[in-house]
Every structure is written in C-alpha cells, then in structure tokens.
Amino acid sequence: MTDLSILSRLAETIEARKLADANSSYVAKLFHGGHDKILKKIAEESAETLMASKDGNVEQVIYETADLWFHCLVLLAYHGLTPDDVLQELARREGISGIEEKASRTIG
C-alpha cells in the first residue's frame, strides 16, 4: 500500500506553485484561469476516467484517475482546503452505511 502522505506532499507543491508564473507552472496557469478553468478540467478528467472504465482499460483508469485526483487537489487548494479535510470526512463516515449517511445530511 502506498503512503497517503503523497497527497499532502502534492498539496504542498500545489500551494507553492499557485502564485508562480503561469508561463512556467501548470498549477499557476489553472489558478490564473480561475474557478471555471479548474472546474472545466475536473469535468474533462472525470469524463476521461469514465471512458477509460467503460473501455475496460484498467491502465488508463489508473492514469485518468490520477489526473482527476490531481485536479481535485487543485480545487481543494482553490478553496483553502487540504487532502486532510477530505480524509477527516471519510474517517467520519467510516463504518456508516452509505444509505444512512446520505439520509443524515441536511439540505443546504
């Protein structure tokens, strides 16, 4: 099993690069493009992940999921969040039925 600290290290790199020169940093280019550009990339990577799965190409599923996760980390940084925020939520849900958890959510 791979160490989850890779998520934290990647988040730190994203944080360090978001104010860099957009001509030399992909992350800075995403941030310079704003919220909509980041969301567009997540939609694109989601679709590519779905298509890889539909095609049954497990290597592409891994590759596209890595791209999707990366762009989700960029979105978290955009909102001032970290992977730990998501991991804490997953830990909170651990052992709770998905149906039960969804029913317990408040609207809003």
Secondary structure as UniProt FT lines:
FT   HELIX           5..17
FT   TURN            18..19
FT   TURN            22..24
FT   HELIX           26..54
FT   TURN            55..56
FT   HELIX           58..78
FT   TURN            79..80
FT   HELIX           83..93
FT   TURN            94..95
FT   HELIX           98..104
//
